[in-house]
Amino acid sequence: MNDNDNYKSIIKTLLDSNFISLVKDVAKPVFTSDDLMRLLNVKENTLRNYRDNGYLGYTRLGDKIWYTQQDVLKFLNNPKLRHEQFA
């Protein structure tokens, strides 16, 4: 088994386990797209546009997209964007 196979195996194990939900429950350092759509009061297409244009950082694990608190804070503090709609 090579390093790439080991990496895939670890990711699969994490996705198949409750690891992500456990991390979320402990300190809420990770948000889902649904979380952010609700918090920012935006639709899925708007969130996708933010990601695609590089305004909002994210991590993709399998078919899920995750946002860290750092991703969200960096997005909210971006002076190029107008965030009055989020207040």
PATI-505384 format. One record per residue: residue number from 1; x, z, y negated of N, C-alpha, C, O in turn. Coordinates in steps of 0.2 Angstrom, whole numbers, plus 5000, padded with zeros to 4 digits. Atoms other than C-alpha are relative to their C-alpha. Layout:
! residues N
> nr, n.u, n.w, n.v, ca.u, ca.w, ca.v, c.u, c.w, c.v, o.u, o.w, o.v
> NUM, X, Z, Y, X, Z, Y, X, Z, Y, X, Z, Y
...
***
This chain:
! residues 87
> nr, n.u, n.w, n.v, ca.u, ca.w, ca.v, c.u, c.w, c.v, o.u, o.w, o.v
> 1, 5004, 5000, 5006, 5000, 5000, 5000, 5004, 5000, 4994, 5009, 5004, 4993
> 2, 4996, 5000, 5006, 5007, 4995, 4983, 4997, 5004, 4994, 4992, 5007, 4995
> 3, 5003, 4996, 5006, 5005, 5003, 4966, 4993, 4998, 4998, 4989, 5002, 4996
> 4, 5006, 5003, 5002, 4991, 4992, 4961, 4994, 5003, 5005, 4989, 5004, 5002
> 5, 5005, 4997, 4995, 4981, 4997, 4977, 4999, 5007, 4999, 4993, 5010, 4999
> 6, 5001, 4993, 5001, 4985, 5015, 4974, 4996, 5002, 4994, 4991, 5006, 4994
> 7, 5004, 4999, 5006, 4978, 5014, 4956, 4993, 4998, 5001, 4989, 5002, 4999
> 8, 5007, 5002, 4998, 4962, 5005, 4962, 4997, 5005, 5004, 4991, 5007, 5003
> 9, 5003, 4995, 4996, 4960, 5018, 4975, 4998, 5006, 4996, 4993, 5009, 4997
> 10, 5002, 4994, 5004, 4961, 5032, 4962, 4994, 4999, 4996, 4990, 5003, 4995
> 11, 5006, 5001, 5005, 4949, 5024, 4950, 4994, 5000, 5004, 4989, 5002, 5002
> 12, 5006, 5000, 4996, 4937, 5021, 4964, 4998, 5007, 5002, 4992, 5008, 5002
> 13, 5001, 4993, 4999, 4938, 5039, 4969, 4997, 5003, 4994, 4992, 5007, 4995
> 14, 5003, 4996, 5006, 4935, 5045, 4951, 4993, 4997, 4999, 4988, 5001, 4997
> 15, 5007, 5003, 5002, 4920, 5033, 4949, 4995, 5002, 5005, 4989, 5003, 5004
> 16, 5005, 4998, 4995, 4912, 5038, 4966, 4999, 5007, 5000, 4994, 5010, 5002
> 17, 5001, 4993, 5000, 4914, 5056, 4962, 4996, 5002, 4994, 4994, 4998, 4990
> 18, 5004, 4998, 5006, 4906, 5067, 4949, 5005, 5002, 4994, 5004, 5005, 4989
> 19, 4994, 4998, 5005, 4923, 5068, 4939, 4998, 4999, 4993, 4998, 5003, 4988
> 20, 5002, 5002, 5007, 4916, 5059, 4923, 4995, 5005, 4998, 4995, 5007, 4992
> 21, 5006, 4996, 5003, 4900, 5069, 4922, 5003, 5008, 5000, 5001, 5011, 4995
> 22, 4997, 4994, 5001, 4911, 5085, 4925, 5004, 5001, 4993, 5003, 5006, 4990
> 23, 4996, 5000, 5006, 4922, 5081, 4911, 4995, 5000, 4994, 4997, 5003, 4989
> 24, 5005, 5001, 5005, 4907, 5076, 4900, 4997, 5007, 4999, 4996, 5009, 4993
> 25, 5004, 4994, 5001, 4899, 5093, 4903, 5005, 5006, 4997, 5002, 5010, 4994
> 26, 4995, 4994, 5003, 4915, 5104, 4899, 5000, 5000, 4993, 4999, 5005, 4990
> 27, 4999, 4999, 5008, 4918, 5099, 4881, 4998, 4994, 4997, 4999, 4993, 4991
> 28, 5003, 5006, 5003, 4909, 5082, 4878, 5006, 4996, 4997, 5004, 4993, 4991
> 29, 4995, 5004, 5003, 4925, 5073, 4875, 4999, 4992, 5001, 5003, 4988, 4999
> 30, 5001, 5007, 4998, 4918, 5057, 4882, 4992, 4998, 4999, 4988, 5002, 5001
> 31, 5007, 5002, 5001, 4902, 5047, 4877, 4999, 4994, 5003, 5003, 4990, 5004
> 32, 5002, 5007, 4997, 4893, 5033, 4885, 4997, 4996, 4994, 4996, 4998, 4989
> 33, 5004, 5005, 5005, 4885, 5018, 4876, 4994, 5003, 4998, 4992, 5003, 4992
> 34, 5007, 4997, 5001, 4868, 5027, 4877, 5001, 5005, 4995, 4997, 5006, 4990
> 35, 4999, 4995, 5004, 4875, 5042, 4869, 5001, 4998, 4993, 4998, 5000, 4988
> 36, 4998, 5003, 5007, 4883, 5032, 4854, 4994, 4997, 4997, 4993, 4997, 4991
> 37, 5006, 5003, 5003, 4867, 5022, 4852, 4995, 5005, 4997, 4993, 5004, 4991
> 38, 5004, 4995, 5002, 4857, 5037, 4850, 5003, 5004, 4994, 5000, 5005, 4989
> 39, 4996, 4997, 5005, 4870, 5046, 4839, 5000, 4996, 4994, 4999, 4999, 4988
> 40, 4999, 5004, 5006, 4873, 5032, 4827, 4993, 4996, 4998, 4993, 4993, 4993
> 41, 5006, 5004, 5001, 4855, 5025, 4828, 5001, 4993, 4999, 4998, 4990, 4995
> 42, 4999, 5007, 5000, 4860, 5008, 4832, 4998, 4997, 5007, 4998, 5001, 5012
> 43, 5001, 5003, 4994, 4856, 4995, 4845, 5006, 4998, 5004, 5011, 4998, 5002
> 44, 4995, 5002, 4996, 4866, 4989, 4860, 5004, 4994, 4997, 5011, 4994, 4998
> 45, 4996, 5005, 5003, 4871, 4973, 4851, 5005, 5002, 4995, 5010, 4999, 4994
> 46, 4996, 4997, 5006, 4877, 4982, 4836, 5006, 5004, 5003, 5012, 5003, 5000
> 47, 4994, 4997, 4997, 4888, 4993, 4847, 5005, 4995, 5003, 5011, 4996, 5002
> 48, 4995, 5005, 4997, 4895, 4978, 4856, 5004, 4996, 4995, 5010, 4995, 4995
> 49, 4997, 5003, 5006, 4899, 4970, 4839, 5006, 5004, 4998, 5011, 5002, 4996
> 50, 4994, 4996, 5002, 4909, 4985, 4834, 5006, 5000, 5005, 5011, 5000, 5003
> 51, 4994, 5000, 4995, 4919, 4985, 4850, 5003, 4993, 5000, 5009, 4993, 4999
> 52, 4997, 5006, 5000, 4921, 4966, 4850, 5005, 4998, 4994, 5009, 4995, 4994
> 53, 4997, 5001, 5006, 4927, 4966, 4832, 5006, 5005, 4999, 5009, 5005, 4994
> 54, 4994, 4996, 5001, 4940, 4980, 4835, 4998, 5006, 4996, 5003, 5010, 4995
> 55, 5001, 4994, 5004, 4931, 4993, 4825, 4999, 5007, 5004, 5000, 5012, 5001
> 56, 5001, 4994, 4996, 4927, 5005, 4839, 5004, 4999, 5007, 5003, 4995, 5011
> 57, 4996, 5000, 4994, 4939, 5009, 4853, 4996, 5002, 5006, 4991, 5006, 5005
> 58, 5004, 4998, 4994, 4933, 5011, 4871, 5004, 4999, 5006, 5010, 4996, 5005
> 59, 4997, 5001, 4993, 4938, 5012, 4889, 4995, 4998, 5005, 4990, 5000, 5005
> 60, 5004, 5003, 4995, 4931, 5002, 4903, 5002, 5002, 5007, 5008, 5001, 5008
> 61, 4998, 4998, 4993, 4931, 5010, 4920, 4994, 4997, 5005, 4989, 4999, 5005
> 62, 5005, 5004, 4996, 4922, 4998, 4932, 4996, 4996, 4996, 4998, 4993, 4991
> 63, 5005, 5004, 5004, 4906, 4992, 4925, 4998, 5005, 4994, 4993, 5003, 4991
> 64, 5002, 4995, 5005, 4905, 5008, 4913, 5005, 4999, 4994, 5011, 4998, 4995
> 65, 4996, 5000, 5006, 4911, 5009, 4895, 4999, 5007, 4998, 4994, 5010, 4997
> 66, 4999, 4993, 5002, 4917, 5026, 4889, 5003, 5000, 4993, 5008, 4996, 4992
> 67, 4997, 4999, 5007, 4921, 5032, 4871, 5002, 5007, 5000, 4999, 5012, 5001
> 68, 4997, 4993, 5001, 4932, 5047, 4867, 4998, 5002, 4994, 4996, 4998, 4989
> 69, 5002, 4998, 5007, 4929, 5058, 4853, 5005, 4997, 4995, 5003, 4996, 4989
> 70, 4995, 5003, 5005, 4945, 5051, 4845, 4998, 4993, 4998, 4998, 4991, 4993
> 71, 5003, 5007, 5001, 4937, 5033, 4847, 4995, 5001, 4994, 4995, 4997, 4990
> 72, 5006, 4999, 5004, 4921, 5039, 4838, 5003, 5002, 4993, 5000, 5000, 4988
> 73, 4998, 4997, 5007, 4930, 5049, 4824, 5004, 4995, 4996, 5003, 4994, 4990
> 74, 4996, 5006, 5003, 4942, 5034, 4821, 4995, 4995, 4997, 4996, 4993, 4991
> 75, 5005, 5005, 5003, 4927, 5023, 4819, 4996, 5002, 4994, 4996, 4999, 4989
> 76, 5003, 4997, 5005, 4918, 5035, 4808, 5004, 5000, 4993, 5001, 5000, 4988
> 77, 4995, 4999, 5005, 4933, 5037, 4797, 5003, 4994, 4997, 5007, 4994, 4993
> 78, 4998, 5007, 5002, 4936, 5018, 4795, 4998, 4998, 4993, 4992, 4997, 4992
> 79, 5002, 5002, 5007, 4936, 5014, 4776, 4997, 4993, 5000, 4994, 4992, 4995
> 80, 5002, 5007, 5000, 4932, 4996, 4780, 4993, 5000, 5002, 4989, 4995, 5000
> 81, 5007, 5000, 4998, 4915, 5001, 4787, 4996, 5004, 4995, 4998, 5009, 4993
> 82, 5005, 4996, 5004, 4900, 5007, 4777, 4996, 5004, 5005, 4993, 5002, 5009
> 83, 5003, 4996, 4996, 4893, 5022, 4786, 4994, 5004, 4998, 4992, 5009, 5000
> 84, 5005, 4997, 5003, 4879, 5027, 4775, 4994, 5001, 5005, 4990, 5005, 5005
> 85, 5005, 5000, 4995, 4867, 5022, 4789, 5000, 5006, 5005, 4995, 5007, 5008
> 86, 4999, 4994, 4995, 4874, 5036, 4800, 4999, 5007, 4997, 4998, 5011, 5001
> 87, 5000, 4993, 5003, 4872, 5050, 4788, 4993, 5003, 5001, 4991, 5008, 4998
***
